């Protein structure tokens, strides 16, 4: 209904008696003056989708820090978690970065890395990285105040950009190989969720795994059973494990097949 809702962070802060401010913009003279009046030692920015004005960046004693969910300079930008999974990266991490005028371009003060599991989803990786980020921040703030953090300038020759996710990317192209499609399913869980056309409806695919199979035209259902629904791809098959029709519940393949016969179908 487009009604504004307080974030969990705001609700918790208010419950603890912490003042919370939600200005519509940080570009106005009023916002800049109010921020400077806080006389903050440091500002910490997490999951904020806009560039900060220079007056905001320069107001705190130690400047503004950003916790970014990638191994900078790889995956600067809006969707580093999902882009890392889509690209098949084996490792990612979180970086504590000194903010400057550019997009995620400031020097890195500290980082922690973690492998990306073969069954990792965008949601599960997000949650793991949030815990790593909180720990890293808590460990490093005292070192920041003591001047013990050594900034590392990012290598501009290694920059990649994690462009914002678009719902249009969720549509599966069965001409692609099964491994590529599986990464798409995992990266887009829980949003925007990979989708295919099934009997005139959009079938949301929450879980899937690439498997070997014996041919079939891309999109064709070549096998179906308790283990899953195997759909032929440009190379290999995608085994659908958890799916959902519009207005329905998320179901594992066995439950889905209890009420439906998918033999001979081709998914769009």
N, C-alpha and C positions, 0 to 999 in steps of 0.2 A: 503493500500500500504506500510505498515511498515515505513512510514515516521514519523520522530519525530515531535511531536506537543508540544507547550508550554502549560502548565497547566493554568487554570484560575487564580490561585494564582500568577504565574510568570507574566502573562500578566498585572494583576492589579498592582503588585509591580513595574514593569518597567514603567507603566504609571504614577506612583507616584514618579518616580526618585529613587527608591530603588535598590541598587545593588543586582543582582541575580546571584548565582553561581550554576552550575549543574555538579559537578565532577562525573566522571564515577565510581569512587570508593573512599571510605574514608579510605582505608587500607594503601595507600602509604605514604611514608615519606613526600612527597610534599603536599598531601591533609591535613595531620595532622598538618604540619607547617603552612599552610595557614589558617586553622581553628583556631589554637592557636593564630595567629597574630591578629585576630579580637578582642581579649581581651574581649570577651562577658561576661556579667553578668550571662546569662542563655541561654540555647538552648531549644527550644520547638519542640518536635517531634510528628507529627500526621500522621497516616496512612503510616508509613514507614515500608516496608516489610523485612528489614534486621536488624541484630544485629549491634549495633555501636561498633567499636573498643574501647578498654579501653582508648587510648590516646584522643579520641574524647570525651568520657564520662567525663574525668577528666579535660578537658581544661577550660570550663566556671567556673566562680567564684562559682556559685550555682549549678553547674553540669547540666545535661540534664534531662528535664522533658518530660514525655509522657502523652498525653491525650488518654486514652484507653476506648473504648466503651463497657464496661461491669461493673458488680459489682465484682471487683477483690476480691478474687482469682478465682471466677467463670469465665470461658471462657477466659482464657489466649490464645493468638494466633491470627491467621489471620482473622477469620470470626466470631467474637463474636456476631454481630447483628443477622446474619442468624441463628446461632446455638441456640441462645436464643429463637427465634421464633419456630424453629424446635422442641425444647425440651418442648415447651408449658409453658415456664417461664411466670409468671404473672408480673414480674418487672425486669427492667434492670437499667442502668445508665451510667454515665461517671466518670472515676477516673483520678485525677491528680496524677501521680506516679513519684517517683524519680527513674530514670533509673540506672540499674546496668548490670553486664555482662549477667545475665540470661534472658530468654524470659518472659517479663512482670512480673518479679519476685520481683521488687523493692518495697519499702514501699510506702503506699498510703498517700498522703499529704492532699487531700480533695476529696470529691465526692458529686455527686447529683444523686438522683434516680428518676425514672419515671415509671409508670405502662405501660405495653404493652397492647394496645387495642386489642380486639378480632378480629378486621379487619385489624390489622397492617400488612404492607408489609415490606420486607427488605428495600425498597426504602424510604417509609414514616418514618420508625423508624430511618434510617440513617440521614435523614434530620432533624428530631427533635433533635436527639442526637448531631448533629453538632452545633446547636444553643445553647444547654445546655453547651456544651464543651467550646464554645467561651466565654460565660458568666462566667463560672466557672474560666477559666484561667484569664480573665480580673480582676475578684474579688480577686484572690489569689496571684498575682505576688508581690504586695506591701507587703503583709503579709510574703511572702517568704523572701523578702529582709530585712524585720524587724525581722526575726527569730521567727515569731509567729506561723508558721505551725508545728504541731506535727506529725512526721511520724508514721504510724501504720504498723507494720510488718504483712505481709500476713500470714494467717493460711495455711500452706502447706497441711494439712489434708483435706482441702476443695477445692483443686485445680481441675479444669476441663479444658480441652483443646478444643479450637475451631479450628479444623483443616481446612485448606484451602479448599474452595469449588472446586468441580470437576464437569465438565459437565455431567459425567456419572450419577451423583446423580439426575439429572433433570428428568430422565425417571420414570414415575409413575408405581408403582406396585399395581394393583387394588385388590390384595389379602389383602392389608393393610386396616385398618379401615378408614372411611371417615374423621374423625377428624385429623388423622395423615397425610393423603394426603392433606387436606386443609392447614395444617401448611406448608407443602412442597411448595404448590403453593404460599402461601403468602411470605415465606422466600426467595424463588428464583425469586421474582419479584423485581427488573428488570433484574437480571442475576443469573443463566443461563436460567431461565424460565422453569417451569415444562412442560413436554411434554408427549403426548400419541400418539400411532399409529392410524391413521384414514384413511381408504381407501388407504393404501399404502403410506401415507404422515405423516410427523411429525406435529401433531397438538399442537401448543403452547397454554398453558392455563395460561392466565394472571390473571383471577379472578375466584374464586369458593367458595362455602360454603357447609359445611357438613349439610345434612338434613336426616330426617327419611324417610324410604321408605319400600315398601312391597316386599322385596326379589329381586331375579334376580341374575344370575351368575356374578361374578366379571368382570367388564368391559362392561357389557351389558347396552345399553341405555334402561331405563325402562319408561321414560317419557320425553316429549319435548314440550316446549311452550314458551310463552313470558317471563315467569319467569326464564327460564333456561332449560338446558339439564341435566336430572338426570341420573347419571351413577352408577350402583350398585358397591359396594365395598365389602371387606371381612366382614364389618359390616357397615350398613347404606349406604347412597348414597352421592355422590359428585355432587352438582348442578353447572354445568359450566355456568359462567356468562359472561366471556369475553374471546374470543379465536381467534386464528390466524393461517391460513394455510400458507405454504411457498410462499413467493412472494406476499401475500395478506395483507390487512389492519387488524388491530385489530378490531373485531366486537363484539357487544353484542349478546347474544344468539338469540334474536328475528331477528336481521338482518342476522345472519348466517343461520337461518332456512328458511328465505325467498326464498333462492335459492337451499336449500338442504333438502332432506328427510333422517332423521337419524333413523327412526323407524326400529327396529330389528337389528341394527348394534351392533357390539361388538368392543370396543376400545382395542387396544393392549397396 
